[in-house]
Amino acid sequence: MPGEIAIGIHDLSIASTEYVLTHATLAAQNGAPVGKYERGIGQLSMSVPALDEDIVTMAATAAAPIVERHGADRIRTVVFATETAVDQAKAAGIHVHSLLGLPSATRVVELKQACYGGAAGLQFAISLVHRDPAEQVLVIASDVSRYDLGSAGEATQGAAAVAMLVSAAPAVLRVEDPSGLFTADVMDFWRPNYRTTALVDGRESISAYLQAVEGTWKDYTERGGHPLGAFRAFCYHQPFTRMAHKAHHHLLNCCGREVDDAAVAHAVGHTTAYNAVIGNSYTASLFLALAALLDNADDLSEQAIGFLSYGSGAVAEFFAGRVVPGYRAHLRSAAHRAVVSRRHDIDYARYREIHEHAFPADGGHHPVPHETTGPFRLAGLSGHKRIYEPR
Ligand code: COA
């Protein structure tokens, strides 16, 4: 932990979408064996945003209960991590700031480095709180992952947001020093500005991810981090949940440990519960893993949790967090389970319609039909401006 002050996650809240498409439906459409999805990549279903939902509405939905519980008086910074930005200039967090009625004396900024942005936001927030422990930082990670219809990446789509209140004397998780860092210039996954769907070299991305696991762990241990055996569980970025198993398998190998499936399942098992049914939420995925672990595991008080954030391109970070005794009283487990269970199943035709939807770029007035039953919605696009409203 930085200095003598314990800093970390004081509260954590997740949100997702109105709709869900099962992998059984996708498999029936494209002829793939459903076992390839359910067991091969570890995905059962994917969240699909309604036409009036996006990264802003999910972010505001995730953050609203945090502001409701703690107030906004101490929040002086909002960090919004995403790789599916809705504007090239304006930070999406400003829309959230407005929807939640946060004070004007706030700095709001957007961060990007593929799926690593959320972990970067958390680390930057810790530095800000270290400078002034009276301040809190609202870190939001929100993304909609989209690949071309019929592509290999299609089965790994998803959408979610995680909001975290970072503060001194946190109630849930203390984030510790040191961090292990790794950057390498690889083109494993990217999205040029002129595309709405990402491009991915799937096999390259898996091997780049594993190389990053090795690189971050090496730097982490060289900087005096905990030995492998000190960790109770590991939260990995999960582009698909089998990746967490592959990553941990690789880490055990690198450490010269005996690898057996039971040891891997013990380390990552609980962390995949939300990602398996929500799909890849890019920046939010690592923290959905944390939410699932906290919501589903037996008491983890004072246990060390390892975090591996990987963002294609590629930047990665390994760090430790220690669970704060009494954390269970602060969790939102019932609300998180409802985020998953409240979604409505859609058929392939509806999914395809949503996937192919695009706003006209003519600057006209384009209202969006009412679909979401969440608390915030995208009302439309008018004069090239996105209009958001509470529902
Ligand atoms: N039952 C069980 N498992 C099956 C199966 C079946 N019927 N059919 C295939 N599988 C397994 C394969 O053996 C493979 O497992 P392995 O990786 O352990 O060998 C897995 O399912 C996937 O099969 P594969 O043929 O490799 O699938 P694919 O060519 O469709 O690609 C991804 C899978 C993950 C590479 C692809 O979905 C992708 O590119 N996703 C995006 C990755 C990403 O987001 N990267 C960026 C961030 S890290």
Boltz pocket constraint, residues with backbone or C-beta under 6 A from the ligand:
constraints:
  - pocket:
      binder: B
      contacts: [[A, 33], [A, 34], [A, 35], [A, 36], [A, 37], [A, 39], [A, 40], [A, 41], [A, 152], [A, 153], [A, 154], [A, 155], [A, 156], [A, 188], [A, 189], [A, 200], [A, 201], [A, 202], [A, 203], [A, 205], [A, 206], [A, 209], [A, 239], [A, 240], [A, 280], [A, 310], [A, 312]]
      max_distance: 6.0
